[in-house]
Every structure is written in structure tokens, then in C-alpha cells.
């Protein structure tokens, strides 16, 4: 008589530590950065993390380049603000904390209608269809002011409805923890999706759709289901944004908003799950802080995107993972001098280029303020030859030194990779 044995999968300690650390960061961040601006930025980061991860379900996991993802986060925002107003009027007896779910369901309903047509095609045709759908919805937002509010948008008041345990969501810290809760749950669910058979099949559709069709799966249905799920999470982020800003305008469904999602998801690293999280943090820092420091922030952002595409197409996440691999083989400490030299020379070149850019912007946008301006604590004369010559000299010198350091680093990096490959073969032989 045979006995039945039960075997349990070993506990993944590393994964538990990472998720615990993520929860700890979400819970403790406002305790460290407790200013009003910091809490507002943290709230926006949580919202951005959800929407960038939802976009990466299409781009990174499914290979679907979408130019209209803001349609679904934006529609979630509009339905959420309408739901909030219904609660304020006493016509809908649900708590304010569930409004993001209402936004997610609304976005899912929109995706069920638009997604079936959108996912009929893949690759470039898919991207063009999403662009057309996005422009259609954005134009409709201005044509139907009864629902979209016209140019002024629709406003609401999140301090309404029931107040369990005295929570009104009036103070920013209370709303932040609601956003943090949704951020953690949404991130966990989207990570779980990558481990499901549907998530694996979505990767297969991205890599080899012909083989997927050959084994009997409908690639269009796989794309459609993933599209709807991504829209649901985008709607949740839109609902949270409606609560955070208490106003929703037509800009939330614009092509520019979709472009921002694409840009920072790519910069963070679309090939890694945590890449969009990094991209979301960078997005808030760029849109909130960088835009306050300089009027040329869009130019700087475009240059960063250009250089990332040229030299690090895997995004920030790929740079981190490459260096973690080097560190795992004990070779990172041999590269820190080269990294320091690259950083310093790049900073010199950027200071020179930045001074020239700021002088151009000052001449074009602030001619009434005179030719003098300050950049990095240095007084510059935008109409003076010495300031232009000095900025150009600093930039050229920095570029020359950076190129010399880059060649040395490339040589050391090549030696490091050769060592790692040999070490891997040696360990496999054992």
C-alpha cells in the first residue's frame, strides 16, 4: 500500500524580503519626508508607479507599443470624479476609499469596447491604432462638455461621505496612505500576473506570435485580455489622481500624457518588472522638481532620452542589473575609479552645455530682465562673448576628458566581462 507524501515548495526568502522592504518604504517614506511638498510628491509617485506598471504590461511584457494609454487612466479619472460628486450629493452610498476601484472598472469597460478593435493588429499597426483612438478620445473631451467639463474640467471634494475612524482624506498624509495601499496591492497583483499562464503566454506572443498561433492559441485574444487588465490598473491610478488633485481636465486623455508614460517607462527599463517603478519616480522628479529649476527642462529630458536610447536601451534597470552581476563576481570594486572619472567629466561637460542652453533660453524668454543670469551659482552675461567662450570651453574640455575616460572604462569593462564568462564556464565545468 503506497503512502501519500506532500512536498512544499521552499520559501522564497529573497522575494519576501523585497516585498517587505517595498511595503516598509511605502509606509515609512512620509515619516522621513514629512513636508507638504514631499507628501504631495510621494502621492504622485504612488499614482505614477501604478500607471507605468500597467503600461509596461503592454510594452514590456506584450511588446505592444501604445500611444494612447492615457485614454484609460484618463477615463478612470473622469468616472472617478463623477462618482465622487455623486457621493457628495448623497446619491451613491459607497466610501471614498473605493472610488479608485470605480475608476478601474470604468477604464476596463472602455477597454472592452475599444480594445477589441485596437488589438486586432500588432506591432506598428497596433501603435497607429492606439494613436488614432487617443486623438479621438481627446477630441471628444472637448466636444462633450456635459461629461468632460470642457476646458475647465470637472472638480470635486474628496472630504465627503462617511468618515470611518475619523478618516476624512482631507489631510494629504491620509490620502497618501490610501494611495500607498493601492500602490502595494496593484504592484503585487501585476507581479502575480507575470507568473500566471496568461502572463507567460503574453510573453510568448511578444517573442514569437507565429509559434503561438501554431500551437493553437489566439494571439489576438491574449493581447485583448492583457489590454483590458492593463486598462483596469490604469483606471485605478486615474481614480487616485482624481482624489489627489480633486479636478480632472481634458489633458488627462491627451497624447502628451501618453507620451510621458511611454518615455519614463522606457527610461526606467521596460524589460524588468521594477523598471517602471524607477521610471515613475523619475517622472515625478522631472515634472515637479526639474520643471521648477529651469524652463529648458523639456530639452534636458529629451537629451536624456536620446542618450539612453543610444547607450542604455534597457533603461536604468538594465544598468543596475549589469552592475549587480559584476558585483556578484567581485569585480565591481575594480571599476569604481572609472565610474567616478566618468561621472565627474560628464558633470563638467553638462555644466558647460547647460550654461549655453540657459543663456539661449534667457535671451529668448526673458529679454526684459537684461542679459545677466545665474547658473549653478555663477553669474553669466548672455550677451557677453566671455560667458559664451567660457561655457563652450568647459563643455569641450569635459567632452574630451569624458571620451578619454570612456575608452579606458570600455577596456576595463571588456576585461571584466571576459573574466565573468570564464568564471561561469569554470563553475559549469565543476
HUZIQUI-V154196 format. One record per residue. N is the residue number from 1. RES is the residue in one letter. PSI is psi in whole degrees, -180 to 180 (* if undefined). BURIAL is b if it has 24 or more other C-alpha atoms within 12 Angstrom, else e. Layout:
n: <N/N>
res: <RES/RES>
psi: <PSI/PSI>
burial: <BURIAL/BURIAL>
This chain:
n: <1/2/3/4/5/6/7/8/9/10/11/12/13/14/15/16/17/18/19/20/21/22/23/24/25/26/27/28/29/30/31/32/33/34/35/36/37/38/39/40/41/42/43/44/45/46/47/48/49/50/51/52/53/54/55/56/57/58/59/60/61/62/63/64/65/66/67/68/69/70/71/72/73/74/75/76/77/78/79/80/81/82/83/84/85/86/87/88/89/90/91/92/93/94/95/96/97/98/99/100/101/102/103/104/105/106/107/108/109/110/111/112/113/114/115/116/117/118/119/120/121/122/123/124/125/126/127/128/129/130/131/132/133/134/135/136/137/138/139/140/141/142/143/144/145/146/147/148/149/150/151/152/153/154/155/156/157/158/159/160/161/162/163/164/165/166/167/168/169/170/171/172/173/174/175/176/177/178/179/180/181/182/183/184/185/186/187/188/189/190/191/192/193/194/195/196/197/198/199/200/201/202/203/204/205/206/207/208/209/210/211/212/213/214/215/216/217/218/219/220/221/222/223/224/225/226/227/228/229/230/231/232/233/234/235/236/237/238/239/240/241/242/243/244/245/246/247/248/249/250/251/252/253/254/255/256/257/258/259/260/261/262/263/264/265/266/267/268/269/270/271/272/273/274/275/276/277/278/279/280/281/282/283/284/285/286/287/288/289/290/291/292/293/294/295/296/297/298/299/300/301/302/303/304/305/306/307/308/309/310/311/312/313/314/315/316/317/318/319/320/321/322/323/324/325/326/327/328/329/330/331/332/333/334/335/336/337/338/339/340/341/342/343/344/345/346/347/348/349/350/351/352/353/354/355/356/357/358/359/360/361/362/363/364/365/366/367/368/369/370/371/372/373/374/375/376/377/378/379/380/381/382/383/384/385/386/387/388/389/390/391/392/393/394/395/396/397/398/399/400/401/402/403/404/405/406/407/408/409/410/411/412/413/414/415/416/417/418/419/420/421/422/423/424/425/426/427/428/429/430>
res: <X/X/X/X/X/X/X/X/X/X/X/X/X/X/X/X/X/X/X/X/X/X/X/X/X/X/X/X/X/X/X/X/X/X/X/X/X/X/X/X/X/X/X/X/X/X/X/X/X/X/X/X/X/X/X/X/X/X/X/X/X/X/X/X/X/X/X/X/X/X/X/X/X/X/X/X/X/X/X/X/X/X/X/X/X/X/X/X/X/X/X/X/X/X/X/X/X/X/X/X/X/X/X/X/X/X/X/X/X/X/X/X/X/X/X/X/X/X/X/X/X/X/X/X/X/X/X/X/X/X/X/X/X/X/X/X/X/X/X/X/X/X/X/X/X/X/X/X/X/X/X/X/X/X/X/X/X/X/X/X/X/X/X/X/X/X/X/X/X/X/X/X/X/X/X/X/X/X/X/X/X/X/X/X/X/X/X/X/X/X/X/X/X/X/X/X/X/X/X/X/X/X/X/X/X/X/X/X/X/X/X/X/X/X/X/X/X/X/X/X/X/X/X/X/X/X/X/X/X/X/X/X/X/X/X/X/X/X/X/X/X/X/X/X/X/X/X/X/X/X/X/X/X/X/X/X/X/X/X/X/X/X/X/X/X/X/X/X/X/X/X/X/X/X/X/X/X/X/X/X/X/X/X/X/X/X/X/X/X/X/X/X/X/X/X/X/X/X/X/X/X/X/X/X/X/X/X/X/X/X/X/X/X/X/X/X/X/X/X/X/X/X/X/X/X/X/X/X/X/X/X/X/X/X/X/X/X/X/X/X/X/X/X/X/X/X/X/X/X/X/X/X/X/X/X/X/X/X/X/X/X/X/X/X/X/X/X/X/X/X/X/X/X/X/X/X/X/X/X/X/X/X/X/X/X/X/X/X/X/X/X/X/X/X/X/X/X/X/X/X/X/X/X/X/X/X/X/X/X/X/X/X/X/X/X/X/X/X/X/X/X/X/X/X/X/X/X/X/X/X>
psi: <121/147/148/126/140/129/133/141/136/145/128/90/-41/-43/-40/-39/-42/-45/-35/-40/-39/-46/-39/-40/-45/-40/-35/-13/-48/-15/-26/-48/87/8/163/-42/-42/-43/-37/-43/-40/-39/-43/-34/-42/-44/-43/-35/-44/-47/-35/-38/-39/-38/-36/-19/-32/-53/-57/-44/-32/-6/26/107/109/134/15/29/-24/-20/-40/-37/-37/-42/-34/-38/-44/-45/-33/-42/-34/-40/-41/-42/-34/-38/-41/-33/-3/17/-6/108/66/152/154/-30/-17/0/-39/-35/-39/-40/-40/-43/-38/-45/-37/-41/-40/-40/-33/-33/-51/-28/-32/-38/-41/-41/8/-29/165/176/-133/-43/-38/-46/-42/-36/-43/-36/-44/-42/-41/-44/-35/-46/-40/-41/-37/-31/-28/-17/-23/77/-20/-37/-42/-10/4/-153/-27/-17/-167/132/163/179/113/-15/80/175/-163/157/73/135/24/12/117/-14/16/-55/143/-33/-36/-43/-36/-45/-29/-44/-41/-39/-49/-35/-46/-47/-44/-42/-43/-41/-40/-33/-42/-36/-36/-19/0/161/-36/-41/-41/-38/-34/-39/-38/-40/-37/-43/-40/79/-30/-42/-36/-43/-37/-36/2/9/147/107/-33/-38/-39/-46/-40/-45/-44/-37/-43/-42/-43/-39/-36/-47/-34/-38/-35/-45/-38/-39/-39/-38/-37/-40/-37/-45/-20/22/142/126/174/-17/-24/-14/14/162/-31/-39/-42/-39/-37/-43/-45/-47/-50/-25/-42/-45/-39/-37/96/-16/-3/145/-39/-5/-50/-26/-45/-41/-37/-41/-44/-35/-47/-41/-39/-46/-28/-51/-51/-37/-20/-27/-34/147/-11/21/-32/-36/-45/-42/-41/-39/-40/-45/-42/-48/-33/-41/-38/-42/-20/69/-14/-3/-176/-37/-38/-38/-42/-46/-38/-42/-30/-37/-42/-41/-35/-26/10/26/1/-35/-19/-9/-5/-31/-42/-40/-42/-43/-42/-43/-44/-45/-37/-38/-40/-47/-40/-35/-43/-46/-40/-38/-40/-42/-43/-36/-39/-46/-37/-42/-35/-36/-24/50/-26/-17/1/174/-14/141/165/136/120/37/3/132/129/146/108/-16/6/135/-35/-39/-42/-43/-43/-44/-43/-40/-44/-42/-47/-43/-44/-41/-41/-47/-38/-42/-39/-44/-35/-41/-40/-42/-41/-39/-47/-38/-40/-42/-39/-43/-36/-42/-43/-42/-42/-39/-38/-44/-38/-43/-34/-35/-30/*>
burial: <e/e/e/e/e/e/e/e/e/e/e/e/e/e/e/e/e/e/e/e/e/b/e/e/e/b/b/e/b/b/e/e/e/e/e/e/e/e/b/b/b/b/b/b/b/b/b/b/b/b/b/b/b/b/b/b/b/b/b/b/b/b/b/b/b/b/b/b/b/b/b/b/b/b/b/b/b/b/b/b/b/b/b/b/b/e/b/e/e/e/e/e/e/e/b/b/b/b/b/b/b/b/b/b/b/b/b/b/b/b/b/b/e/b/b/b/e/b/b/b/b/b/b/e/e/b/b/e/b/b/b/b/b/b/b/e/b/b/e/b/b/e/e/e/e/e/b/b/b/e/e/e/b/b/b/b/b/b/b/b/b/e/e/e/e/e/e/e/b/e/e/b/b/b/b/b/b/b/b/b/b/b/b/b/b/b/b/b/e/b/b/e/b/b/e/e/e/b/b/e/b/b/b/b/b/b/e/e/b/e/e/e/e/e/e/e/e/e/b/b/b/b/b/b/b/b/b/b/b/b/b/b/b/b/b/b/b/b/b/b/b/b/b/b/b/b/b/b/b/b/b/b/b/b/b/e/b/b/b/b/b/b/b/b/b/b/b/b/b/b/b/b/b/b/b/b/b/b/b/b/b/b/b/b/b/b/b/e/e/e/e/e/e/b/b/b/e/e/e/e/b/e/e/b/b/e/e/b/e/e/e/e/e/b/b/b/b/b/e/e/e/e/b/e/e/b/e/e/e/e/b/e/e/e/b/e/e/b/e/e/e/b/e/e/b/b/e/b/b/b/b/b/b/b/b/b/b/b/b/b/e/b/e/e/e/e/e/e/e/e/b/e/b/e/b/e/e/e/e/b/b/b/e/e/e/e/b/b/e/b/b/b/e/b/b/e/b/b/b/e/e/b/e/e/b/b/e/e/b/e/e/b/b/e/e/b/b/e/e/e/e/e/e/e/e/e/e/e/e/e>
